[in-house]
Structures are given as structure tokens and as C-alpha cells.
Amino acid sequence: MDCEDVLDRLVALEEGELGPSEEELVRRHLAGCPTCATVSSRLGQSLPRPGLAVPLVVRNRLARLEASTLLAAADPLPSGRRARPATVSLPVPAAVGYAAVLVVVLAWGMANWRERAVLEARLALGPPQAAAAPEIPASDYRPAAWTPNPTPESP
């Protein structure tokens, strides 16, 4: 294993994340390379150490437990008990406000529903018919801009 490979694995070594064979190779290299050993010692000083370590006795007991035992211990409720549904509490003024909004929205919807029924009834009758206007004789018809005797404008 060369220096580059060892330097890539130093953090994993300090964190205890290397497998036994890989850890042995890195430690063997560190014993024979003063440069990598210096980097490793500096890294060891700069990495934060957790304040709480799991004792070896506890780790051994956890390793011997079966998965079903661990899952049973992690179950928040004993067997046979059911979880209570979550309840939501709402302040009275907020509940009154929500109820008022609901009433307004329902009233608006009902009004629009009634208006729609009226419109559909009108459409069922067909388009509205214009009242018949009396006919205008052609001699009485004049466009709005019509003048009987146009006079040329004088300059």
C-alpha cells in the first residue's frame, strides 16, 4: 500500500470504519513511513472525539441479541395496546372564524348554483328574439352623417 492509499484511508482508520485486514495494512504502512505517521497523528489530534462511548460490555450484549428482541424493545407500546389518535385543539375564535367562512362560501355557492339553473332554463328556450320594429320607409332613412345639400368649404 502506498502513501496516497494510506492518506485516503486515515479518516476511516481514526473513525474505526476499516475492516481488520485493511486496518492492519494501513497500520503496517504507518509504522514504516514517518511522513504518513505525522499526518496520522495530526489528524488524530484534530478530529473531534465523542464524549460518550459505548462500553465494551454493552456492545458485546447487543451483538448477542437477536433482531426480534431488539425490535420488541424498540416498540413504543406494549403488546395489545393501540396508539391513541392525535387530537387537534382549536381555539374558539378560530373555530368561529372558520365556521363563518364556511357559511359564506356555501351561501355563495348556492347563489351561483341557482343562477346557473336560471341561465340553463333561459338557454333551453333558445336565444332571445328581438321585438319586431316598425319598418322605416326608404324616403325617411338617412344615415347619421347625412346632410341634404353639402356646401363646399370656403378657404
C-alpha atoms as one frame of an Amber mdcrd trajectory, in Angstrom:
protein
   0.000   0.000   0.000   1.480   3.373  -0.997   1.258   6.754   0.787  -1.633
   8.023  -1.355  -3.789   4.998  -0.491  -2.952   5.351   3.211  -3.731   9.088
   3.260  -7.117   8.352   1.640  -7.909   5.900   4.466  -6.657   7.828   7.506
 -10.019   9.313   8.484 -11.677   5.914   8.160  -8.911   4.451  10.341  -9.428
   7.104  13.040 -13.204   6.571  12.942 -12.833   2.782  13.182 -14.509   2.176
   9.840 -11.845  -0.031   8.220 -12.054  -3.777   8.121  -9.466  -5.788  10.089
  -7.255  -6.667   7.117  -7.297  -3.147   5.678  -6.602  -1.656   9.120  -3.586
  -3.956   9.501  -2.195  -2.836   6.104  -2.585   0.865   6.995  -1.011   0.407
  10.448   1.903  -1.524   8.938   2.497   1.327   6.461   2.288   3.955   9.232
   4.916   2.058  11.251   7.365   2.255   8.338   6.566   5.745   6.915   7.344
   8.776   9.124   5.521  11.210   6.794   2.227   9.322   6.913   2.653   8.733
  10.675   2.998  12.510  11.228  -0.126  13.205   9.159  -1.989  10.490  11.066
  -1.021  11.891  14.473  -2.042  15.426  13.443  -5.319  14.105  12.103  -5.923
  12.222  15.334  -5.442  15.447  17.312  -7.777  17.472  15.089 -10.698  15.043
  14.848 -13.413  15.567  17.469 -13.876  12.728  19.910 -17.387  11.886  21.069
 -17.942  12.429  24.781 -19.971   9.250  25.242 -18.506   5.912  24.291 -20.491
   2.700  24.429 -18.811   0.381  26.915 -17.457  -2.888  25.599 -19.798  -4.918
  27.825 -22.834  -3.217  26.295 -21.521  -3.704  22.764 -20.999  -7.431  23.417
 -24.523  -7.828  24.825 -26.034  -6.018  21.836 -24.108  -8.263  19.457 -25.599
 -11.366  21.111 -29.206 -10.178  20.949 -31.406 -11.299  18.120 -33.080  -8.830
  15.812 -36.571  -9.735  17.060 -35.557  -8.924  20.631 -34.199  -5.561  19.573
 -37.329  -4.747  17.594 -39.549  -5.736  20.514 -37.538  -3.496  22.830 -37.860
  -0.612  20.385 -41.673  -0.962  20.169 -43.107   2.096  21.944 -46.332   0.352
  23.001 -46.653  -2.966  24.841 -48.455  -5.749  23.015 -52.223  -5.437  22.839
 -52.368  -1.656  23.295 -53.250   0.633  20.464 -51.995   4.114  19.908 -54.438
   6.889  20.653 -55.245   9.036  17.648 -53.790  12.502  17.778 -56.237  15.207
  18.771 -56.205  18.717  17.447 -57.282  21.539  19.683 -58.502  24.706  18.029
 -59.108  27.992  19.866 -62.774  29.052  19.951 -62.288  32.316  17.980 -60.501
  30.429  15.218 -63.255  27.800  15.079 -65.924  30.523  14.860 -63.963  32.232
  12.089 -63.635  29.014  10.109 -67.346  28.315  10.531 -68.213  31.832   9.284
 -66.022  31.394   6.224 -67.648  28.030   5.544 -71.139  29.558   5.740 -70.192
  32.412   3.373 -68.656  30.027   0.857 -71.678  27.713   0.954 -74.087  30.654
   0.532 -72.102  31.960  -2.425 -72.062  28.503  -3.990 -75.827  28.080  -3.550
 -76.469  31.515  -5.081 -74.335  30.670  -8.081 -75.988  27.279  -8.407 -79.426
  28.937  -8.526 -78.180  31.495 -11.071 -76.806  28.675 -13.201 -80.182  26.913
 -13.142 -81.868  30.139 -14.304 -79.336  30.559 -17.114 -79.757  26.964 -18.258
 -83.536  27.436 -18.345 -83.106  30.541 -20.486 -80.773  28.709 -22.839 -83.280
  25.890 -23.189 -85.757  28.411 -24.571 -83.319  29.464 -27.270 -81.740  32.816
 -27.998 -83.835  35.851 -27.122 -85.857  37.239 -30.030 -85.808  40.953 -30.736
 -89.144  42.656 -30.873 -90.227  43.468 -34.389 -89.619  47.116 -35.166 -91.847
  49.077 -37.497 -90.358  49.389 -40.903 -88.796  52.707 -41.831 -89.707  53.897
 -45.301 -86.709  54.333 -47.571 -87.532  58.015 -48.074 -87.222  58.652 -44.330
 -83.994  56.712 -43.881 -80.922  58.934 -43.561 -77.504  57.980 -42.242 -76.343
  59.877 -39.177 -73.752  61.878 -41.107 -76.093  62.779 -43.945 -76.686  66.386
 -44.889 -79.197  67.251 -47.609 -77.186  69.897 -49.511 -73.494  69.744 -48.797
 -71.740  73.094 -49.265 -68.113  73.174 -50.186 -65.964  74.691 -47.552 -64.586
  78.082 -48.375 -60.904  78.710 -47.940
